[in-house]
């Protein structure tokens, strides 16, 4: 059975849960069925789990000091992953894992067709790249990526947590860029455009206004990165870098700031309940709204309303 057929039958988080006998501490999935998914796990000792999953898994060790053993191609490697180290598992069933002890990890689930699409847009080679199969790798960029992602996702409540397409789309794109550039078999000549040092022109003022007007008109709904890129008639990669060059911030951060600005205005000028305001401003979870509002203004939404 191929990966696409397996994915149609069961999700990767569900397959992991069945294999190790525990449920994730939380699961975050994109509002779109094809978007990025992530989960946080607390694993206890287990033996002989085969990594045959619909999607590839990028995992970051966030707590614990367990020993993990990987058996692949007749070779056995045993390591005690450091906090912040990262492992990539293609999910093709070639490796078997055992765990001795307790560990917490955050998983990001990568769809092969997303890697292929990214490669087709950004690589000049004929062959599609294969991401390296690495184990407990220490990569400061990946460690920082997981730290950022975890801080965003843990502001939600509940096991299944909603998340904005824009956040997940943006982080997935940056992640794919890093993996293909530094952890794949694509050579520098196949990926010259993936060097972040390459300068790009800022988004033209007319296009910046178009994006700003679209965001303002659609704050209450989910906004995807692909929508904003199409407005600018650019690839996602080019749009991300051009927008940041023009505004000094990422699209996700810009949209978040506009949502918080509108929420503060509504708190000052309307009697609408806080729960109604967060929905009208596009926040998908009251806890997330409260955390982000407090981070921006230093007080909760209710306290803000009482002081104005």
Secondary structure, DSSP 8 states (H G I E B T S, - for coil): --HHHHHHHS-HHHHHHHHHT---SEEEEESSTTS-EEEEEEE--EEEEEEE-SSEEEEEEEEE--EEEEEETTEEEEE---TT-EEEE--EEEEEEEEES-EEEEEEEE-HHHHHHHHHHH--SSS---B---SSB--HHHHHHHHHHHHHHTTS-SSEEEE-HHHHHHHHHHHHHHHHHHSBS--TTT-GGG-TTS------HHHHHHHHHHHHHTTTS---HHHHHHHTTS-HHHHHHHHHHHHSS-HHHHHHHHHHHHHHHHHHH----HHHHHHHTT-S-HHHHHHHHHHHHSS-HHHHHHH-
